[in-house]
Amino acid sequence: MAMLRLLAALFVFVGILAGCVTALLLVILMVRFPPLLVAVLLACWIFNRLQKSARKAPW
């Protein structure tokens, strides 16, 4: 049982580490290529608008 917990904790750690590395690489790419920054900001804005419209929907 202890080995299973260790393995689960290892997978969680590796997953968090991979997520952090991905976020860091995305930030580096956005700084180097400004059109990517514009695309990410536009995608966030569209996603925000979609969330607001989904909350207002009567269904």
Predicted model as a PDB file, atoms N, CA, C, CB and O in Angstrom, pLDDT in the B-factor column:
MODEL        1                                                                  
ATOM      1  N   MET A   1       0.817  -1.196   0.000  1.00 92.00           N  
ATOM      2  CA  MET A   1       0.000   0.000   0.000  1.00 92.00           C  
ATOM      3  C   MET A   1       0.865   1.265   0.000  1.00 92.00           C  
ATOM      4  CB  MET A   1      -0.932  -0.005   1.205  1.00 92.00           C  
ATOM      5  O   MET A   1       0.540   2.258  -0.652  1.00 92.00           O  
ATOM      6  N   ALA A   2       1.962   1.204   0.740  1.00 92.00           N  
ATOM      7  CA  ALA A   2       2.854   2.361   0.791  1.00 92.00           C  
ATOM      8  C   ALA A   2       3.502   2.606  -0.569  1.00 92.00           C  
ATOM      9  CB  ALA A   2       3.935   2.158   1.864  1.00 92.00           C  
ATOM     10  O   ALA A   2       3.737   3.752  -0.953  1.00 92.00           O  
ATOM     11  N   MET A   3       3.788   1.530  -1.292  1.00 95.00           N  
ATOM     12  CA  MET A   3       4.388   1.670  -2.619  1.00 95.00           C  
ATOM     13  C   MET A   3       3.402   2.316  -3.590  1.00 95.00           C  
ATOM     14  CB  MET A   3       4.841   0.298  -3.155  1.00 95.00           C  
ATOM     15  O   MET A   3       3.801   3.107  -4.444  1.00 95.00           O  
ATOM     16  N   LEU A   4       2.128   1.985  -3.463  1.00 95.00           N  
ATOM     17  CA  LEU A   4       1.097   2.568  -4.317  1.00 95.00           C  
ATOM     18  C   LEU A   4       0.943   4.064  -4.038  1.00 95.00           C  
ATOM     19  CB  LEU A   4      -0.245   1.845  -4.107  1.00 95.00           C  
ATOM     20  O   LEU A   4       0.781   4.862  -4.961  1.00 95.00           O  
ATOM     21  N   ARG A   5       0.996   4.431  -2.768  1.00 96.00           N  
ATOM     22  CA  ARG A   5       0.922   5.852  -2.407  1.00 96.00           C  
ATOM     23  C   ARG A   5       2.128   6.617  -2.940  1.00 96.00           C  
ATOM     24  CB  ARG A   5       0.830   6.014  -0.882  1.00 96.00           C  
ATOM     25  O   ARG A   5       1.994   7.740  -3.429  1.00 96.00           O  
ATOM     26  N   LEU A   6       3.286   6.012  -2.845  1.00 96.00           N  
ATOM     27  CA  LEU A   6       4.497   6.642  -3.365  1.00 96.00           C  
ATOM     28  C   LEU A   6       4.398   6.834  -4.872  1.00 96.00           C  
ATOM     29  CB  LEU A   6       5.734   5.802  -3.017  1.00 96.00           C  
ATOM     30  O   LEU A   6       4.765   7.889  -5.390  1.00 96.00           O  
ATOM     31  N   LEU A   7       3.909   5.836  -5.566  1.00 97.00           N  
ATOM     32  CA  LEU A   7       3.753   5.921  -7.011  1.00 97.00           C  
ATOM     33  C   LEU A   7       2.727   6.997  -7.385  1.00 97.00           C  
ATOM     34  CB  LEU A   7       3.331   4.557  -7.584  1.00 97.00           C  
ATOM     35  O   LEU A   7       2.940   7.757  -8.330  1.00 97.00           O  
ATOM     36  N   ALA A   8       1.634   7.060  -6.655  1.00 97.00           N  
ATOM     37  CA  ALA A   8       0.619   8.084  -6.915  1.00 97.00           C  
ATOM     38  C   ALA A   8       1.186   9.480  -6.667  1.00 97.00           C  
ATOM     39  CB  ALA A   8      -0.624   7.850  -6.032  1.00 97.00           C  
ATOM     40  O   ALA A   8       0.945  10.395  -7.454  1.00 97.00           O  
ATOM     41  N   ALA A   9       1.929   9.646  -5.590  1.00 97.00           N  
ATOM     42  CA  ALA A   9       2.527  10.939  -5.285  1.00 97.00           C  
ATOM     43  C   ALA A   9       3.555  11.328  -6.353  1.00 97.00           C  
ATOM     44  CB  ALA A   9       3.186  10.908  -3.895  1.00 97.00           C  
ATOM     45  O   ALA A   9       3.682  12.504  -6.697  1.00 97.00           O  
ATOM     46  N   LEU A  10       4.273  10.357  -6.866  1.00 97.00           N  
ATOM     47  CA  LEU A  10       5.243  10.616  -7.921  1.00 97.00           C  
ATOM     48  C   LEU A  10       4.543  11.083  -9.198  1.00 97.00           C  
ATOM     49  CB  LEU A  10       6.079   9.358  -8.200  1.00 97.00           C  
ATOM     50  O   LEU A  10       4.999  12.027  -9.843  1.00 97.00           O  
ATOM     51  N   PHE A  11       3.441  10.429  -9.566  1.00 98.00           N  
ATOM     52  CA  PHE A  11       2.695  10.830 -10.742  1.00 98.00           C  
ATOM     53  C   PHE A  11       2.108  12.230 -10.586  1.00 98.00           C  
ATOM     54  CB  PHE A  11       1.592   9.831 -11.024  1.00 98.00           C  
ATOM     55  O   PHE A  11       2.102  13.010 -11.538  1.00 98.00           O  
ATOM     56  N   VAL A  12       1.620  12.548  -9.403  1.00 98.00           N  
ATOM     57  CA  VAL A  12       1.091  13.890  -9.149  1.00 98.00           C  
ATOM     58  C   VAL A  12       2.205  14.924  -9.276  1.00 98.00           C  
ATOM     59  CB  VAL A  12       0.441  13.967  -7.747  1.00 98.00           C  
ATOM     60  O   VAL A  12       2.012  15.968  -9.900  1.00 98.00           O  
ATOM     61  N   PHE A  13       3.352  14.647  -8.699  1.00 98.00           N  
ATOM     62  CA  PHE A  13       4.480  15.562  -8.774  1.00 98.00           C  
ATOM     63  C   PHE A  13       4.929  15.788 -10.206  1.00 98.00           C  
ATOM     64  CB  PHE A  13       5.631  15.037  -7.950  1.00 98.00           C  
ATOM     65  O   PHE A  13       5.174  16.924 -10.611  1.00 98.00           O  
ATOM     66  N   VAL A  14       5.040  14.706 -10.979  1.00 98.00           N  
ATOM     67  CA  VAL A  14       5.468  14.822 -12.377  1.00 98.00           C  
ATOM     68  C   VAL A  14       4.428  15.599 -13.183  1.00 98.00           C  
ATOM     69  CB  VAL A  14       5.695  13.419 -13.001  1.00 98.00           C  
ATOM     70  O   VAL A  14       4.788  16.388 -14.056  1.00 98.00           O  
ATOM     71  N   GLY A  15       3.153  15.386 -12.902  1.00 97.00           N  
ATOM     72  CA  GLY A  15       2.101  16.119 -13.605  1.00 97.00           C  
ATOM     73  C   GLY A  15       2.146  17.600 -13.315  1.00 97.00           C  
ATOM     74  O   GLY A  15       2.008  18.418 -14.224  1.00 97.00           O  
ATOM     75  N   ILE A  16       2.338  17.956 -12.052  1.00 98.00           N  
ATOM     76  CA  ILE A  16       2.438  19.372 -11.680  1.00 98.00           C  
ATOM     77  C   ILE A  16       3.681  19.999 -12.299  1.00 98.00           C  
ATOM     78  CB  ILE A  16       2.469  19.531 -10.145  1.00 98.00           C  
ATOM     79  O   ILE A  16       3.630  21.122 -12.800  1.00 98.00           O  
ATOM     80  N   LEU A  17       4.777  19.289 -12.266  1.00 98.00           N  
ATOM     81  CA  LEU A  17       6.014  19.789 -12.859  1.00 98.00           C  
ATOM     82  C   LEU A  17       5.858  20.006 -14.360  1.00 98.00           C  
ATOM     83  CB  LEU A  17       7.164  18.820 -12.587  1.00 98.00           C  
ATOM     84  O   LEU A  17       6.316  21.019 -14.890  1.00 98.00           O  
ATOM     85  N   ALA A  18       5.222  19.071 -15.043  1.00 98.00           N  
ATOM     86  CA  ALA A  18       5.011  19.212 -16.488  1.00 98.00           C  
ATOM     87  C   ALA A  18       4.100  20.403 -16.789  1.00 98.00           C  
ATOM     88  CB  ALA A  18       4.406  17.918 -17.074  1.00 98.00           C  
ATOM     89  O   ALA A  18       4.324  21.120 -17.764  1.00 98.00           O  
ATOM     90  N   GLY A  19       3.089  20.615 -15.972  1.00 97.00           N  
ATOM     91  CA  GLY A  19       2.208  21.764 -16.167  1.00 97.00           C  
ATOM     92  C   GLY A  19       2.937  23.083 -15.984  1.00 97.00           C  
ATOM     93  O   GLY A  19       2.727  24.027 -16.746  1.00 97.00           O  
ATOM     94  N   CYS A  20       3.781  23.148 -14.987  1.00 98.00           N  
ATOM     95  CA  CYS A  20       4.552  24.377 -14.743  1.00 98.00           C  
ATOM     96  C   CYS A  20       5.535  24.653 -15.881  1.00 98.00           C  
ATOM     97  CB  CYS A  20       5.313  24.274 -13.410  1.00 98.00           C  
ATOM     98  O   CYS A  20       5.693  25.797 -16.307  1.00 98.00           O  
ATOM     99  N   VAL A  21       6.185  23.612 -16.364  1.00 98.00           N  
ATOM    100  CA  VAL A  21       7.124  23.787 -17.475  1.00 98.00           C  
ATOM    101  C   VAL A  21       6.380  24.238 -18.724  1.00 98.00           C  
ATOM    102  CB  VAL A  21       7.895  22.477 -17.754  1.00 98.00           C  
ATOM    103  O   VAL A  21       6.872  25.092 -19.462  1.00 98.00           O  
ATOM    104  N   THR A  22       5.202  23.677 -18.969  1.00 96.00           N  
ATOM    105  CA  THR A  22       4.406  24.080 -20.126  1.00 96.00           C  
ATOM    106  C   THR A  22       3.990  25.542 -20.023  1.00 96.00           C  
ATOM    107  CB  THR A  22       3.168  23.191 -20.258  1.00 96.00           C  
ATOM    108  O   THR A  22       4.068  26.283 -21.003  1.00 96.00           O  
ATOM    109  N   ALA A  23       3.550  25.958 -18.841  1.00 94.00           N  
ATOM    110  CA  ALA A  23       3.149  27.358 -18.654  1.00 94.00           C  
ATOM    111  C   ALA A  23       4.344  28.293 -18.842  1.00 94.00           C  
ATOM    112  CB  ALA A  23       2.529  27.562 -17.254  1.00 94.00           C  
ATOM    113  O   ALA A  23       4.210  29.354 -19.451  1.00 94.00           O  
ATOM    114  N   LEU A  24       5.494  27.910 -18.328  1.00 96.00           N  
ATOM    115  CA  LEU A  24       6.693  28.732 -18.485  1.00 96.00           C  
ATOM    116  C   LEU A  24       7.102  28.851 -19.944  1.00 96.00           C  
ATOM    117  CB  LEU A  24       7.841  28.151 -17.674  1.00 96.00           C  
ATOM    118  O   LEU A  24       7.451  29.939 -20.402  1.00 96.00           O  
ATOM    119  N   LEU A  25       7.062  27.755 -20.673  1.00 95.00           N  
ATOM    120  CA  LEU A  25       7.399  27.801 -22.096  1.00 95.00           C  
ATOM    121  C   LEU A  25       6.402  28.643 -22.881  1.00 95.00           C  
ATOM    122  CB  LEU A  25       7.453  26.390 -22.672  1.00 95.00           C  
ATOM    123  O   LEU A  25       6.789  29.340 -23.819  1.00 95.00           O  
ATOM    124  N   LEU A  26       5.137  28.591 -22.516  1.00 89.00           N  
ATOM    125  CA  LEU A  26       4.135  29.418 -23.189  1.00 89.00           C  
ATOM    126  C   LEU A  26       4.399  30.901 -22.940  1.00 89.00           C  
ATOM    127  CB  LEU A  26       2.720  29.043 -22.712  1.00 89.00           C  
ATOM    128  O   LEU A  26       4.257  31.715 -23.852  1.00 89.00           O  
ATOM    129  N   VAL A  27       4.776  31.255 -21.730  1.00 90.00           N  
ATOM    130  CA  VAL A  27       5.095  32.651 -21.429  1.00 90.00           C  
ATOM    131  C   VAL A  27       6.330  33.100 -22.215  1.00 90.00           C  
ATOM    132  CB  VAL A  27       5.326  32.840 -19.912  1.00 90.00           C  
ATOM    133  O   VAL A  27       6.356  34.213 -22.739  1.00 90.00           O  
ATOM    134  N   ILE A  28       7.334  32.256 -22.299  1.00 93.00           N  
ATOM    135  CA  ILE A  28       8.541  32.599 -23.061  1.00 93.00           C  
ATOM    136  C   ILE A  28       8.204  32.788 -24.537  1.00 93.00           C  
ATOM    137  CB  ILE A  28       9.620  31.504 -22.896  1.00 93.00           C  
ATOM    138  O   ILE A  28       8.691  33.722 -25.173  1.00 93.00           O  
ATOM    139  N   LEU A  29       7.366  31.897 -25.082  1.00 90.00           N  
ATOM    140  CA  LEU A  29       6.960  32.040 -26.477  1.00 90.00           C  
ATOM    141  C   LEU A  29       6.162  33.315 -26.706  1.00 90.00           C  
ATOM    142  CB  LEU A  29       6.144  30.836 -26.910  1.00 90.00           C  
ATOM    143  O   LEU A  29       6.326  33.971 -27.734  1.00 90.00           O  
ATOM    144  N   MET A  30       5.296  33.675 -25.755  1.00 88.00           N  
ATOM    145  CA  MET A  30       4.493  34.891 -25.909  1.00 88.00           C  
ATOM    146  C   MET A  30       5.367  36.142 -25.860  1.00 88.00           C  
ATOM    147  CB  MET A  30       3.418  34.960 -24.820  1.00 88.00           C  
ATOM    148  O   MET A  30       5.059  37.135 -26.519  1.00 88.00           O  
ATOM    149  N   VAL A  31       6.442  36.106 -25.093  1.00 90.00           N  
ATOM    150  CA  VAL A  31       7.333  37.259 -25.036  1.00 90.00           C  
ATOM    151  C   VAL A  31       8.142  37.373 -26.331  1.00 90.00           C  
ATOM    152  CB  VAL A  31       8.276  37.153 -23.818  1.00 90.00           C  
ATOM    153  O   VAL A  31       8.392  38.473 -26.823  1.00 90.00           O  
ATOM    154  N   ARG A  32       8.545  36.224 -26.873  1.00 93.00           N  
ATOM    155  CA  ARG A  32       9.359  36.255 -28.096  1.00 93.00           C  
ATOM    156  C   ARG A  32       8.544  36.540 -29.346  1.00 93.00           C  
ATOM    157  CB  ARG A  32      10.082  34.945 -28.265  1.00 93.00           C  
ATOM    158  O   ARG A  32       9.041  37.166 -30.282  1.00 93.00           O  
ATOM    159  N   PHE A  33       7.284  36.082 -29.371  1.00 91.00           N  
ATOM    160  CA  PHE A  33       6.424  36.259 -30.544  1.00 91.00           C  
ATOM    161  C   PHE A  33       5.150  36.991 -30.127  1.00 91.00           C  
ATOM    162  CB  PHE A  33       6.081  34.884 -31.201  1.00 91.00           C  
ATOM    163  O   PHE A  33       4.193  36.353 -29.687  1.00 91.00           O  
ATOM    164  N   PRO A  34       5.122  38.318 -30.258  1.00 90.00           N  
ATOM    165  CA  PRO A  34       3.960  39.096 -29.816  1.00 90.00           C  
ATOM    166  C   PRO A  34       2.631  38.706 -30.463  1.00 90.00           C  
ATOM    167  CB  PRO A  34       4.212  40.529 -30.082  1.00 90.00           C  
ATOM    168  O   PRO A  34       1.602  38.836 -29.799  1.00 90.00           O  
ATOM    169  N   PRO A  35       2.580  38.229 -31.732  1.00 92.00           N  
ATOM    170  CA  PRO A  35       1.276  37.801 -32.256  1.00 92.00           C  
ATOM    171  C   PRO A  35       0.659  36.652 -31.460  1.00 92.00           C  
ATOM    172  CB  PRO A  35       1.418  37.385 -33.704  1.00 92.00           C  
ATOM    173  O   PRO A  35      -0.564  36.531 -31.389  1.00 92.00           O  
ATOM    174  N   LEU A  36       1.499  35.813 -30.866  1.00 89.00           N  
ATOM    175  CA  LEU A  36       0.984  34.733 -30.031  1.00 89.00           C  
ATOM    176  C   LEU A  36       0.327  35.311 -28.777  1.00 89.00           C  
ATOM    177  CB  LEU A  36       2.117  33.750 -29.647  1.00 89.00           C  
ATOM    178  O   LEU A  36      -0.694  34.799 -28.318  1.00 89.00           O  
ATOM    179  N   LEU A  37       0.906  36.368 -28.229  1.00 90.00           N  
ATOM    180  CA  LEU A  37       0.309  37.033 -27.076  1.00 90.00           C  
ATOM    181  C   LEU A  37      -1.057  37.599 -27.438  1.00 90.00           C  
ATOM    182  CB  LEU A  37       1.228  38.148 -26.557  1.00 90.00           C  
ATOM    183  O   LEU A  37      -2.006  37.479 -26.663  1.00 90.00           O  
ATOM    184  N   VAL A  38      -1.159  38.211 -28.603  1.00 93.00           N  
ATOM    185  CA  VAL A  38      -2.438  38.751 -29.058  1.00 93.00           C  
ATOM    186  C   VAL A  38      -3.453  37.622 -29.232  1.00 93.00           C  
ATOM    187  CB  VAL A  38      -2.262  39.527 -30.383  1.00 93.00           C  
ATOM    188  O   VAL A  38      -4.616  37.773 -28.857  1.00 93.00           O  
ATOM    189  N   ALA A  39      -3.029  36.508 -29.788  1.00 92.00           N  
ATOM    190  CA  ALA A  39      -3.931  35.373 -29.990  1.00 92.00           C  
ATOM    191  C   ALA A  39      -4.419  34.804 -28.661  1.00 92.00           C  
ATOM    192  CB  ALA A  39      -3.233  34.280 -30.799  1.00 92.00           C  
ATOM    193  O   ALA A  39      -5.595  34.461 -28.536  1.00 92.00           O  
ATOM    194  N   VAL A  40      -3.544  34.698 -27.677  1.00 90.00           N  
ATOM    195  CA  VAL A  40      -3.942  34.176 -26.365  1.00 90.00           C  
ATOM    196  C   VAL A  40      -4.892  35.145 -25.680  1.00 90.00           C  
ATOM    197  CB  VAL A  40      -2.705  33.923 -25.477  1.00 90.00           C  
ATOM    198  O   VAL A  40      -5.885  34.717 -25.091  1.00 90.00           O  
ATOM    199  N   LEU A  41      -4.613  36.431 -25.744  1.00 93.00           N  
ATOM    200  CA  LEU A  41      -5.512  37.409 -25.138  1.00 93.00           C  
ATOM    201  C   LEU A  41      -6.877  37.407 -25.815  1.00 93.00           C  
ATOM    202  CB  LEU A  41      -4.899  38.802 -25.206  1.00 93.00           C  
ATOM    203  O   LEU A  41      -7.902  37.514 -25.142  1.00 93.00           O  
ATOM    204  N   LEU A  42      -6.899  37.287 -27.126  1.00 96.00           N  
ATOM    205  CA  LEU A  42      -8.159  37.223 -27.851  1.00 96.00           C  
ATOM    206  C   LEU A  42      -8.939  35.963 -27.479  1.00 96.00           C  
ATOM    207  CB  LEU A  42      -7.906  37.265 -29.359  1.00 96.00           C  
ATOM    208  O   LEU A  42     -10.157  36.019 -27.311  1.00 96.00           O  
ATOM    209  N   ALA A  43      -8.259  34.846 -27.350  1.00 96.00           N  
ATOM    210  CA  ALA A  43      -8.929  33.605 -26.961  1.00 96.00           C  
ATOM    211  C   ALA A  43      -9.505  33.713 -25.552  1.00 96.00           C  
ATOM    212  CB  ALA A  43      -7.955  32.422 -27.044  1.00 96.00           C  
ATOM    213  O   ALA A  43     -10.609  33.233 -25.297  1.00 96.00           O  
ATOM    214  N   CYS A  44      -8.770  34.335 -24.641  1.00 96.00           N  
ATOM    215  CA  CYS A  44      -9.285  34.528 -23.282  1.00 96.00           C  
ATOM    216  C   CYS A  44     -10.503  35.445 -23.278  1.00 96.00           C  
ATOM    217  CB  CYS A  44      -8.193  35.105 -22.372  1.00 96.00           C  
ATOM    218  O   CYS A  44     -11.463  35.200 -22.548  1.00 96.00           O  
ATOM    219  N   TRP A  45     -10.468  36.483 -24.078  1.00 97.00           N  
ATOM    220  CA  TRP A  45     -11.600  37.414 -24.151  1.00 97.00           C  
ATOM    221  C   TRP A  45     -12.839  36.709 -24.707  1.00 97.00           C  
ATOM    222  CB  TRP A  45     -11.242  38.636 -25.029  1.00 97.00           C  
ATOM    223  O   TRP A  45     -13.939  36.875 -24.180  1.00 97.00           O  
ATOM    224  N   ILE A  46     -12.658  35.919 -25.777  1.00 97.00           N  
ATOM    225  CA  ILE A  46     -13.786  35.188 -26.364  1.00 97.00           C  
ATOM    226  C   ILE A  46     -14.338  34.179 -25.358  1.00 97.00           C  
ATOM    227  CB  ILE A  46     -13.355  34.468 -27.669  1.00 97.00           C  
ATOM    228  O   ILE A  46     -15.554  34.047 -25.219  1.00 97.00           O  
ATOM    229  N   PHE A  47     -13.466  33.478 -24.665  1.00 97.00           N  
ATOM    230  CA  PHE A  47     -13.905  32.510 -23.664  1.00 97.00           C  
ATOM    231  C   PHE A  47     -14.690  33.193 -22.547  1.00 97.00           C  
ATOM    232  CB  PHE A  47     -12.700  31.763 -23.082  1.00 97.00           C  
ATOM    233  O   PHE A  47     -15.694  32.662 -22.073  1.00 97.00           O  
ATOM    234  N   ASN A  48     -14.232  34.364 -22.130  1.00 96.00           N  
ATOM    235  CA  ASN A  48     -14.930  35.115 -21.094  1.00 96.00           C  
ATOM    236  C   ASN A  48     -16.325  35.523 -21.565  1.00 96.00           C  
ATOM    237  CB  ASN A  48     -14.121  36.354 -20.696  1.00 96.00           C  
ATOM    238  O   ASN A  48     -17.294  35.416 -20.813  1.00 96.00           O  
ATOM    239  N   ARG A  49     -16.422  35.988 -22.804  1.00 95.00           N  
ATOM    240  CA  ARG A  49     -17.725  36.372 -23.353  1.00 95.00           C  
ATOM    241  C   ARG A  49     -18.660  35.170 -23.445  1.00 95.00           C  
ATOM    242  CB  ARG A  49     -17.556  37.011 -24.736  1.00 95.00           C  
ATOM    243  O   ARG A  49     -19.849  35.290 -23.153  1.00 95.00           O  
ATOM    244  N   LEU A  50     -18.139  34.022 -23.845  1.00 94.00           N  
ATOM    245  CA  LEU A  50     -18.966  32.821 -23.937  1.00 94.00           C  
ATOM    246  C   LEU A  50     -19.470  32.383 -22.564  1.00 94.00           C  
ATOM    247  CB  LEU A  50     -18.180  31.686 -24.591  1.00 94.00           C  
ATOM    248  O   LEU A  50     -20.613  31.947 -22.432  1.00 94.00           O  
ATOM    249  N   GLN A  51     -18.633  32.496 -21.557  1.00 94.00           N  
ATOM    250  CA  GLN A  51     -19.058  32.142 -20.201  1.00 94.00           C  
ATOM    251  C   GLN A  51     -20.165  33.062 -19.720  1.00 94.00           C  
ATOM    252  CB  GLN A  51     -17.875  32.200 -19.235  1.00 94.00           C  
ATOM    253  O   GLN A  51     -21.137  32.611 -19.114  1.00 94.00           O  
ATOM    254  N   LYS A  52     -20.018  34.356 -19.992  1.00 92.00           N  
ATOM    255  CA  LYS A  52     -21.051  35.306 -19.578  1.00 92.00           C  
ATOM    256  C   LYS A  52     -22.364  35.036 -20.287  1.00 92.00           C  
ATOM    257  CB  LYS A  52     -20.600  36.737 -19.849  1.00 92.00           C  
ATOM    258  O   LYS A  52     -23.427  35.109 -19.670  1.00 92.00           O  
ATOM    259  N   SER A  53     -22.307  34.724 -21.577  1.00 89.00           N  
ATOM    260  CA  SER A  53     -23.543  34.470 -22.310  1.00 89.00           C  
ATOM    261  C   SER A  53     -24.169  33.143 -21.868  1.00 89.00           C  
ATOM    262  CB  SER A  53     -23.274  34.457 -23.827  1.00 89.00           C  
ATOM    263  O   SER A  53     -25.393  33.010 -21.896  1.00 89.00           O  
ATOM    264  N   ALA A  54     -23.372  32.175 -21.469  1.00 87.00           N  
ATOM    265  CA  ALA A  54     -23.911  30.906 -21.011  1.00 87.00           C  
ATOM    266  C   ALA A  54     -24.594  31.071 -19.652  1.00 87.00           C  
ATOM    267  CB  ALA A  54     -22.798  29.852 -20.927  1.00 87.00           C  
ATOM    268  O   ALA A  54     -25.567  30.370 -19.375  1.00 87.00           O  
ATOM    269  N   ARG A  55     -24.119  31.965 -18.813  1.00 87.00           N  
ATOM    270  CA  ARG A  55     -24.746  32.220 -17.519  1.00 87.00           C  
ATOM    271  C   ARG A  55     -26.079  32.931 -17.683  1.00 87.00           C  
ATOM    272  CB  ARG A  55     -23.819  33.045 -16.633  1.00 87.00           C  
ATOM    273  O   ARG A  55     -26.987  32.734 -16.876  1.00 87.00           O  
ATOM    274  N   LYS A  56     -26.211  33.762 -18.723  1.00 83.00           N  
ATOM    275  CA  LYS A  56     -27.430  34.507 -18.933  1.00 83.00           C  
ATOM    276  C   LYS A  56     -28.508  33.673 -19.636  1.00 83.00           C  
ATOM    277  CB  LYS A  56     -27.134  35.749 -19.731  1.00 83.00           C  
ATOM    278  O   LYS A  56     -29.676  34.059 -19.647  1.00 83.00           O  
ATOM    279  N   ALA A  57     -28.128  32.544 -20.218  1.00 70.00           N  
ATOM    280  CA  ALA A  57     -29.090  31.735 -20.962  1.00 70.00           C  
ATOM    281  C   ALA A  57     -30.172  31.215 -20.015  1.00 70.00           C  
ATOM    282  CB  ALA A  57     -28.379  30.557 -21.680  1.00 70.00           C  
ATOM    283  O   ALA A  57     -29.854  30.800 -18.900  1.00 70.00           O  
ATOM    284  N   PRO A  58     -31.444  31.226 -20.430  1.00 71.00           N  
ATOM    285  CA  PRO A  58     -32.523  30.795 -19.543  1.00 71.00           C  
ATOM    286  C   PRO A  58     -32.562  29.290 -19.324  1.00 71.00           C  
ATOM    287  CB  PRO A  58     -33.838  31.248 -20.092  1.00 71.00           C  
ATOM    288  O   PRO A  58     -33.194  28.836 -18.371  1.00 71.00           O  
ATOM    289  N   TRP A  59     -31.928  28.524 -20.146  1.00 67.00           N  
ATOM    290  CA  TRP A  59     -31.939  27.077 -19.979  1.00 67.00           C  
ATOM    291  C   TRP A  59     -30.742  26.711 -19.166  1.00 67.00           C  
ATOM    292  CB  TRP A  59     -31.941  26.332 -21.335  1.00 67.00           C  
ATOM    293  O   TRP A  59     -30.524  25.533 -18.885  1.00 67.00           O  
TER     294      TRP A  59                                                      
ENDMDL                                                                          
END                                                                             
